[in-house]
Amino acid sequence: MSSRKKRSPEEQARREKIRELLQSSGVSSMEDIQNLFKETIAEFMENGLDAEPDEELGYSKYD
């Protein structure tokens, strides 16, 4: 029996995309991973904060 747990096709696809991102981003150290993580979190926060008023008001700030 394998020590790895069985992953769903969706999880396998997600993990493959993460591998591709790491390779294309030139990640070669822990510091690179930390910087990529910070950029990713900042992007999620920015998108979330931009979307919040749209949902509350029913229109975007650019309308």
PDB file with one MODEL, atoms N, CA, C and O in Angstrom:
MODEL        1
ATOM      1  N   MET A   1       0.843  -1.183   0.000  1.00  0.00           N
ATOM      2  CA  MET A   1       0.000   0.000   0.000  1.00  0.00           C
ATOM      3  C   MET A   1       0.887   1.244   0.000  1.00  0.00           C
ATOM      4  O   MET A   1       1.889   1.294   0.714  1.00  0.00           O
ATOM      5  N   SER A   2       0.524   2.237  -0.790  1.00  0.00           N
ATOM      6  CA  SER A   2       1.290   3.465  -0.916  1.00  0.00           C
ATOM      7  C   SER A   2       1.086   4.347   0.321  1.00  0.00           C
ATOM      8  O   SER A   2       0.009   4.369   0.917  1.00  0.00           O
ATOM      9  N   SER A   3       2.145   5.071   0.690  1.00  0.00           N
ATOM     10  CA  SER A   3       2.030   5.969   1.835  1.00  0.00           C
ATOM     11  C   SER A   3       1.337   7.272   1.443  1.00  0.00           C
ATOM     12  O   SER A   3       0.887   8.022   2.310  1.00  0.00           O
ATOM     13  N   ARG A   4       1.250   7.543   0.137  1.00  0.00           N
ATOM     14  CA  ARG A   4       0.543   8.736  -0.332  1.00  0.00           C
ATOM     15  C   ARG A   4      -0.955   8.497  -0.353  1.00  0.00           C
ATOM     16  O   ARG A   4      -1.422   7.427  -0.743  1.00  0.00           O
ATOM     17  N   LYS A   5      -1.696   9.501   0.071  1.00  0.00           N
ATOM     18  CA  LYS A   5      -3.152   9.353   0.023  1.00  0.00           C
ATOM     19  C   LYS A   5      -3.624   9.528  -1.414  1.00  0.00           C
ATOM     20  O   LYS A   5      -2.979  10.196  -2.223  1.00  0.00           O
ATOM     21  N   LYS A   6      -4.734   8.929  -1.701  1.00  0.00           N
ATOM     22  CA  LYS A   6      -5.318   9.011  -3.048  1.00  0.00           C
ATOM     23  C   LYS A   6      -5.906  10.412  -3.231  1.00  0.00           C
ATOM     24  O   LYS A   6      -6.714  10.866  -2.421  1.00  0.00           O
ATOM     25  N   ARG A   7      -5.496  11.085  -4.297  1.00  0.00           N
ATOM     26  CA  ARG A   7      -5.974  12.439  -4.559  1.00  0.00           C
ATOM     27  C   ARG A   7      -7.016  12.427  -5.662  1.00  0.00           C
ATOM     28  O   ARG A   7      -6.944  11.633  -6.600  1.00  0.00           O
ATOM     29  N   SER A   8      -7.975  13.313  -5.534  1.00  0.00           N
ATOM     30  CA  SER A   8      -9.020  13.433  -6.555  1.00  0.00           C
ATOM     31  C   SER A   8      -8.401  14.031  -7.820  1.00  0.00           C
ATOM     32  O   SER A   8      -7.351  14.671  -7.758  1.00  0.00           O
ATOM     33  N   PRO A   9      -9.047  13.824  -8.954  1.00  0.00           N
ATOM     34  CA  PRO A   9      -8.534  14.426 -10.199  1.00  0.00           C
ATOM     35  C   PRO A   9      -8.436  15.953 -10.109  1.00  0.00           C
ATOM     36  O   PRO A   9      -7.519  16.550 -10.672  1.00  0.00           O
ATOM     37  N   GLU A  10      -9.378  16.581  -9.404  1.00  0.00           N
ATOM     38  CA  GLU A  10      -9.347  18.032  -9.242  1.00  0.00           C
ATOM     39  C   GLU A  10      -8.122  18.469  -8.457  1.00  0.00           C
ATOM     40  O   GLU A  10      -7.454  19.439  -8.815  1.00  0.00           O
ATOM     41  N   GLU A  11      -7.832  17.738  -7.377  1.00  0.00           N
ATOM     42  CA  GLU A  11      -6.669  18.080  -6.561  1.00  0.00           C
ATOM     43  C   GLU A  11      -5.383  17.845  -7.347  1.00  0.00           C
ATOM     44  O   GLU A  11      -4.447  18.640  -7.256  1.00  0.00           O
ATOM     45  N   GLN A  12      -5.331  16.770  -8.110  1.00  0.00           N
ATOM     46  CA  GLN A  12      -4.151  16.499  -8.928  1.00  0.00           C
ATOM     47  C   GLN A  12      -3.937  17.615  -9.949  1.00  0.00           C
ATOM     48  O   GLN A  12      -2.806  18.049 -10.167  1.00  0.00           O
ATOM     49  N   ALA A  13      -5.018  18.079 -10.575  1.00  0.00           N
ATOM     50  CA  ALA A  13      -4.924  19.164 -11.555  1.00  0.00           C
ATOM     51  C   ALA A  13      -4.454  20.457 -10.894  1.00  0.00           C
ATOM     52  O   ALA A  13      -3.628  21.180 -11.452  1.00  0.00           O
ATOM     53  N   ARG A  14      -4.985  20.749  -9.699  1.00  0.00           N
ATOM     54  CA  ARG A  14      -4.575  21.944  -8.954  1.00  0.00           C
ATOM     55  C   ARG A  14      -3.092  21.888  -8.619  1.00  0.00           C
ATOM     56  O   ARG A  14      -2.371  22.873  -8.775  1.00  0.00           O
ATOM     57  N   ARG A  15      -2.644  20.716  -8.153  1.00  0.00           N
ATOM     58  CA  ARG A  15      -1.240  20.563  -7.782  1.00  0.00           C
ATOM     59  C   ARG A  15      -0.329  20.705  -9.000  1.00  0.00           C
ATOM     60  O   ARG A  15       0.770  21.247  -8.887  1.00  0.00           O
ATOM     61  N   GLU A  16      -0.769  20.229 -10.150  1.00  0.00           N
ATOM     62  CA  GLU A  16       0.014  20.365 -11.379  1.00  0.00           C
ATOM     63  C   GLU A  16       0.133  21.830 -11.769  1.00  0.00           C
ATOM     64  O   GLU A  16       1.202  22.275 -12.187  1.00  0.00           O
ATOM     65  N   LYS A  17      -0.962  22.590 -11.634  1.00  0.00           N
ATOM     66  CA  LYS A  17      -0.922  24.022 -11.936  1.00  0.00           C
ATOM     67  C   LYS A  17       0.026  24.750 -10.994  1.00  0.00           C
ATOM     68  O   LYS A  17       0.735  25.666 -11.409  1.00  0.00           O
ATOM     69  N   ILE A  18       0.042  24.351  -9.739  1.00  0.00           N
ATOM     70  CA  ILE A  18       0.953  24.960  -8.768  1.00  0.00           C
ATOM     71  C   ILE A  18       2.400  24.672  -9.160  1.00  0.00           C
ATOM     72  O   ILE A  18       3.251  25.560  -9.110  1.00  0.00           O
ATOM     73  N   ARG A  19       2.674  23.426  -9.550  1.00  0.00           N
ATOM     74  CA  ARG A  19       4.035  23.072 -10.000  1.00  0.00           C
ATOM     75  C   ARG A  19       4.449  23.928 -11.198  1.00  0.00           C
ATOM     76  O   ARG A  19       5.570  24.433 -11.251  1.00  0.00           O
ATOM     77  N   GLU A  20       3.526  24.087 -12.164  1.00  0.00           N
ATOM     78  CA  GLU A  20       3.805  24.896 -13.344  1.00  0.00           C
ATOM     79  C   GLU A  20       4.076  26.347 -12.957  1.00  0.00           C
ATOM     80  O   GLU A  20       4.993  26.970 -13.492  1.00  0.00           O
ATOM     81  N   LEU A  21       3.282  26.887 -12.029  1.00  0.00           N
ATOM     82  CA  LEU A  21       3.482  28.257 -11.563  1.00  0.00           C
ATOM     83  C   LEU A  21       4.849  28.418 -10.924  1.00  0.00           C
ATOM     84  O   LEU A  21       5.558  29.384 -11.205  1.00  0.00           O
ATOM     85  N   LEU A  22       5.222  27.482 -10.069  1.00  0.00           N
ATOM     86  CA  LEU A  22       6.518  27.557  -9.403  1.00  0.00           C
ATOM     87  C   LEU A  22       7.658  27.507 -10.415  1.00  0.00           C
ATOM     88  O   LEU A  22       8.635  28.245 -10.289  1.00  0.00           O
ATOM     89  N   GLN A  23       7.536  26.643 -11.409  1.00  0.00           N
ATOM     90  CA  GLN A  23       8.578  26.540 -12.434  1.00  0.00           C
ATOM     91  C   GLN A  23       8.652  27.809 -13.286  1.00  0.00           C
ATOM     92  O   GLN A  23       9.741  28.318 -13.553  1.00  0.00           O
ATOM     93  N   SER A  24       7.502  28.312 -13.707  1.00  0.00           N
ATOM     94  CA  SER A  24       7.496  29.501 -14.574  1.00  0.00           C
ATOM     95  C   SER A  24       7.902  30.765 -13.822  1.00  0.00           C
ATOM     96  O   SER A  24       8.348  31.733 -14.436  1.00  0.00           O
ATOM     97  N   SER A  25       7.750  30.765 -12.498  1.00  0.00           N
ATOM     98  CA  SER A  25       8.105  31.927 -11.687  1.00  0.00           C
ATOM     99  C   SER A  25       9.571  31.934 -11.293  1.00  0.00           C
ATOM    100  O   SER A  25      10.050  32.893 -10.688  1.00  0.00           O
ATOM    101  N   GLY A  26      10.277  30.879 -11.631  1.00  0.00           N
ATOM    102  CA  GLY A  26      11.704  30.815 -11.298  1.00  0.00           C
ATOM    103  C   GLY A  26      11.962  30.646  -9.814  1.00  0.00           C
ATOM    104  O   GLY A  26      12.983  31.108  -9.306  1.00  0.00           O
ATOM    105  N   VAL A  27      11.055  29.994  -9.118  1.00  0.00           N
ATOM    106  CA  VAL A  27      11.201  29.781  -7.678  1.00  0.00           C
ATOM    107  C   VAL A  27      12.338  28.787  -7.433  1.00  0.00           C
ATOM    108  O   VAL A  27      12.318  27.657  -7.921  1.00  0.00           O
ATOM    109  N   SER A  28      13.323  29.240  -6.666  1.00  0.00           N
ATOM    110  CA  SER A  28      14.452  28.355  -6.390  1.00  0.00           C
ATOM    111  C   SER A  28      14.881  28.372  -4.929  1.00  0.00           C
ATOM    112  O   SER A  28      15.812  27.670  -4.533  1.00  0.00           O
ATOM    113  N   SER A  29      14.191  29.181  -4.136  1.00  0.00           N
ATOM    114  CA  SER A  29      14.559  29.250  -2.721  1.00  0.00           C
ATOM    115  C   SER A  29      13.315  29.485  -1.872  1.00  0.00           C
ATOM    116  O   SER A  29      12.239  29.790  -2.386  1.00  0.00           O
ATOM    117  N   MET A  30      13.483  29.339  -0.594  1.00  0.00           N
ATOM    118  CA  MET A  30      12.377  29.587   0.329  1.00  0.00           C
ATOM    119  C   MET A  30      11.970  31.052   0.283  1.00  0.00           C
ATOM    120  O   MET A  30      10.786  31.365   0.410  1.00  0.00           O
ATOM    121  N   GLU A  31      12.919  31.944   0.105  1.00  0.00           N
ATOM    122  CA  GLU A  31      12.601  33.369   0.004  1.00  0.00           C
ATOM    123  C   GLU A  31      11.729  33.639  -1.230  1.00  0.00           C
ATOM    124  O   GLU A  31      10.803  34.448  -1.171  1.00  0.00           O
ATOM    125  N   ASP A  32      12.023  32.965  -2.340  1.00  0.00           N
ATOM    126  CA  ASP A  32      11.194  33.100  -3.545  1.00  0.00           C
ATOM    127  C   ASP A  32       9.774  32.627  -3.275  1.00  0.00           C
ATOM    128  O   ASP A  32       8.811  33.259  -3.708  1.00  0.00           O
ATOM    129  N   ILE A  33       9.645  31.520  -2.562  1.00  0.00           N
ATOM    130  CA  ILE A  33       8.316  30.994  -2.225  1.00  0.00           C
ATOM    131  C   ILE A  33       7.566  31.986  -1.346  1.00  0.00           C
ATOM    132  O   ILE A  33       6.378  32.228  -1.558  1.00  0.00           O
ATOM    133  N   GLN A  34       8.252  32.562  -0.361  1.00  0.00           N
ATOM    134  CA  GLN A  34       7.613  33.524   0.529  1.00  0.00           C
ATOM    135  C   GLN A  34       7.146  34.764  -0.238  1.00  0.00           C
ATOM    136  O   GLN A  34       6.051  35.270   0.007  1.00  0.00           O
ATOM    137  N   ASN A  35       7.972  35.252  -1.164  1.00  0.00           N
ATOM    138  CA  ASN A  35       7.593  36.422  -1.953  1.00  0.00           C
ATOM    139  C   ASN A  35       6.402  36.118  -2.850  1.00  0.00           C
ATOM    140  O   ASN A  35       5.489  36.935  -2.970  1.00  0.00           O
ATOM    141  N   LEU A  36       6.406  34.954  -3.477  1.00  0.00           N
ATOM    142  CA  LEU A  36       5.279  34.548  -4.315  1.00  0.00           C
ATOM    143  C   LEU A  36       4.011  34.425  -3.479  1.00  0.00           C
ATOM    144  O   LEU A  36       2.934  34.830  -3.917  1.00  0.00           O
ATOM    145  N   PHE A  37       4.135  33.868  -2.279  1.00  0.00           N
ATOM    146  CA  PHE A  37       2.985  33.734  -1.380  1.00  0.00           C
ATOM    147  C   PHE A  37       2.448  35.118  -0.997  1.00  0.00           C
ATOM    148  O   PHE A  37       1.235  35.329  -1.002  1.00  0.00           O
ATOM    149  N   LYS A  38       3.330  36.055  -0.669  1.00  0.00           N
ATOM    150  CA  LYS A  38       2.899  37.415  -0.316  1.00  0.00           C
ATOM    151  C   LYS A  38       2.163  38.074  -1.474  1.00  0.00           C
ATOM    152  O   LYS A  38       1.128  38.710  -1.275  1.00  0.00           O
ATOM    153  N   GLU A  39       2.696  37.922  -2.689  1.00  0.00           N
ATOM    154  CA  GLU A  39       2.053  38.505  -3.867  1.00  0.00           C
ATOM    155  C   GLU A  39       0.681  37.879  -4.105  1.00  0.00           C
ATOM    156  O   GLU A  39      -0.273  38.572  -4.458  1.00  0.00           O
ATOM    157  N   THR A  40       0.593  36.576  -3.912  1.00  0.00           N
ATOM    158  CA  THR A  40      -0.669  35.872  -4.116  1.00  0.00           C
ATOM    159  C   THR A  40      -1.714  36.325  -3.106  1.00  0.00           C
ATOM    160  O   THR A  40      -2.856  36.597  -3.478  1.00  0.00           O
ATOM    161  N   ILE A  41      -1.338  36.408  -1.839  1.00  0.00           N
ATOM    162  CA  ILE A  41      -2.269  36.856  -0.797  1.00  0.00           C
ATOM    163  C   ILE A  41      -2.702  38.294  -1.059  1.00  0.00           C
ATOM    164  O   ILE A  41      -3.878  38.620  -0.898  1.00  0.00           O
ATOM    165  N   ALA A  42      -1.770  39.160  -1.460  1.00  0.00           N
ATOM    166  CA  ALA A  42      -2.110  40.553  -1.753  1.00  0.00           C
ATOM    167  C   ALA A  42      -3.133  40.626  -2.885  1.00  0.00           C
ATOM    168  O   ALA A  42      -4.070  41.423  -2.830  1.00  0.00           O
ATOM    169  N   GLU A  43      -2.953  39.795  -3.909  1.00  0.00           N
ATOM    170  CA  GLU A  43      -3.889  39.774  -5.043  1.00  0.00           C
ATOM    171  C   GLU A  43      -5.275  39.306  -4.592  1.00  0.00           C
ATOM    172  O   GLU A  43      -6.285  39.893  -4.983  1.00  0.00           O
ATOM    173  N   PHE A  44      -5.325  38.267  -3.783  1.00  0.00           N
ATOM    174  CA  PHE A  44      -6.614  37.787  -3.262  1.00  0.00           C
ATOM    175  C   PHE A  44      -7.296  38.867  -2.433  1.00  0.00           C
ATOM    176  O   PHE A  44      -8.500  39.086  -2.566  1.00  0.00           O
ATOM    177  N   MET A  45      -6.541  39.534  -1.586  1.00  0.00           N
ATOM    178  CA  MET A  45      -7.120  40.580  -0.729  1.00  0.00           C
ATOM    179  C   MET A  45      -7.646  41.737  -1.583  1.00  0.00           C
ATOM    180  O   MET A  45      -8.750  42.233  -1.357  1.00  0.00           O
ATOM    181  N   GLU A  46      -6.851  42.157  -2.558  1.00  0.00           N
ATOM    182  CA  GLU A  46      -7.263  43.245  -3.427  1.00  0.00           C
ATOM    183  C   GLU A  46      -8.545  42.905  -4.183  1.00  0.00           C
ATOM    184  O   GLU A  46      -9.471  43.713  -4.248  1.00  0.00           O
ATOM    185  N   ASN A  47      -8.590  41.710  -4.749  1.00  0.00           N
ATOM    186  CA  ASN A  47      -9.780  41.277  -5.488  1.00  0.00           C
ATOM    187  C   ASN A  47     -10.986  41.173  -4.561  1.00  0.00           C
ATOM    188  O   ASN A  47     -12.096  41.548  -4.940  1.00  0.00           O
ATOM    189  N   GLY A  48     -10.776  40.670  -3.362  1.00  0.00           N
ATOM    190  CA  GLY A  48     -11.873  40.550  -2.405  1.00  0.00           C
ATOM    191  C   GLY A  48     -12.413  41.895  -1.984  1.00  0.00           C
ATOM    192  O   GLY A  48     -13.625  42.076  -1.868  1.00  0.00           O
ATOM    193  N   LEU A  49     -11.511  42.848  -1.753  1.00  0.00           N
ATOM    194  CA  LEU A  49     -11.946  44.177  -1.340  1.00  0.00           C
ATOM    195  C   LEU A  49     -12.634  44.918  -2.483  1.00  0.00           C
ATOM    196  O   LEU A  49     -13.567  45.687  -2.253  1.00  0.00           O
ATOM    197  N   ASP A  50     -12.179  44.689  -3.704  1.00  0.00           N
ATOM    198  CA  ASP A  50     -12.840  45.313  -4.858  1.00  0.00           C
ATOM    199  C   ASP A  50     -14.219  44.722  -5.077  1.00  0.00           C
ATOM    200  O   ASP A  50     -15.142  45.438  -5.466  1.00  0.00           O
ATOM    201  N   ALA A  51     -14.374  43.437  -4.838  1.00  0.00           N
ATOM    202  CA  ALA A  51     -15.652  42.763  -5.084  1.00  0.00           C
ATOM    203  C   ALA A  51     -16.689  43.096  -4.015  1.00  0.00           C
ATOM    204  O   ALA A  51     -17.888  43.088  -4.295  1.00  0.00           O
ATOM    205  N   GLU A  52     -16.247  43.384  -2.806  1.00  0.00           N
ATOM    206  CA  GLU A  52     -17.178  43.619  -1.694  1.00  0.00           C
ATOM    207  C   GLU A  52     -18.141  44.775  -1.967  1.00  0.00           C
ATOM    208  O   GLU A  52     -19.348  44.603  -1.796  1.00  0.00           O
ATOM    209  N   PRO A  53     -17.650  45.950  -2.387  1.00  0.00           N
ATOM    210  CA  PRO A  53     -18.611  47.038  -2.672  1.00  0.00           C
ATOM    211  C   PRO A  53     -19.549  46.695  -3.829  1.00  0.00           C
ATOM    212  O   PRO A  53     -20.716  47.085  -3.817  1.00  0.00           O
ATOM    213  N   ASP A  54     -19.045  45.967  -4.827  1.00  0.00           N
ATOM    214  CA  ASP A  54     -19.900  45.574  -5.951  1.00  0.00           C
ATOM    215  C   ASP A  54     -21.099  44.782  -5.452  1.00  0.00           C
ATOM    216  O   ASP A  54     -22.228  45.006  -5.889  1.00  0.00           O
ATOM    217  N   GLU A  55     -20.847  43.858  -4.536  1.00  0.00           N
ATOM    218  CA  GLU A  55     -21.926  43.026  -4.012  1.00  0.00           C
ATOM    219  C   GLU A  55     -22.873  43.845  -3.142  1.00  0.00           C
ATOM    220  O   GLU A  55     -24.088  43.649  -3.185  1.00  0.00           O
ATOM    221  N   GLU A  56     -22.318  44.761  -2.355  1.00  0.00           N
ATOM    222  CA  GLU A  56     -23.150  45.571  -1.461  1.00  0.00           C
ATOM    223  C   GLU A  56     -24.004  46.570  -2.237  1.00  0.00           C
ATOM    224  O   GLU A  56     -25.198  46.717  -1.977  1.00  0.00           O
ATOM    225  N   LEU A  57     -23.374  47.254  -3.193  1.00  0.00           N
ATOM    226  CA  LEU A  57     -24.053  48.319  -3.912  1.00  0.00           C
ATOM    227  C   LEU A  57     -24.803  47.851  -5.141  1.00  0.00           C
ATOM    228  O   LEU A  57     -25.745  48.505  -5.591  1.00  0.00           O
ATOM    229  N   GLY A  58     -24.389  46.722  -5.682  1.00  0.00           N
ATOM    230  CA  GLY A  58     -25.040  46.201  -6.882  1.00  0.00           C
ATOM    231  C   GLY A  58     -24.444  46.734  -8.171  1.00  0.00           C
ATOM    232  O   GLY A  58     -24.950  46.432  -9.252  1.00  0.00           O
ATOM    233  N   TYR A  59     -23.372  47.525  -8.082  1.00  0.00           N
ATOM    234  CA  TYR A  59     -22.672  48.005  -9.284  1.00  0.00           C
ATOM    235  C   TYR A  59     -21.212  48.210  -8.933  1.00  0.00           C
ATOM    236  O   TYR A  59     -20.857  48.358  -7.763  1.00  0.00           O
ATOM    237  N   SER A  60     -20.358  48.219  -9.966  1.00  0.00           N
ATOM    238  CA  SER A  60     -18.927  48.359  -9.701  1.00  0.00           C
ATOM    239  C   SER A  60     -18.557  49.829  -9.544  1.00  0.00           C
ATOM    240  O   SER A  60     -19.336  50.713  -9.900  1.00  0.00           O
ATOM    241  N   LYS A  61     -17.384  50.083  -9.017  1.00  0.00           N
ATOM    242  CA  LYS A  61     -16.942  51.460  -8.811  1.00  0.00           C
ATOM    243  C   LYS A  61     -16.660  52.150 -10.143  1.00  0.00           C
ATOM    244  O   LYS A  61     -16.511  53.371 -10.186  1.00  0.00           O
ATOM    245  N   TYR A  62     -16.585  51.380 -11.229  1.00  0.00           N
ATOM    246  CA  TYR A  62     -16.310  51.960 -12.540  1.00  0.00           C
ATOM    247  C   TYR A  62     -17.581  52.267 -13.323  1.00  0.00           C
ATOM    248  O   TYR A  62     -17.504  52.810 -14.425  1.00  0.00           O
ATOM    249  N   ASP A  63     -18.756  51.927 -12.773  1.00  0.00           N
ATOM    250  CA  ASP A  63     -20.029  52.217 -13.465  1.00  0.00           C
ATOM    251  C   ASP A  63     -20.407  53.674 -13.312  1.00  0.00           C
ATOM    252  O   ASP A  63     -21.441  54.101 -13.824  1.00  0.00           O
TER     253      ASP A  63
ENDMDL
END
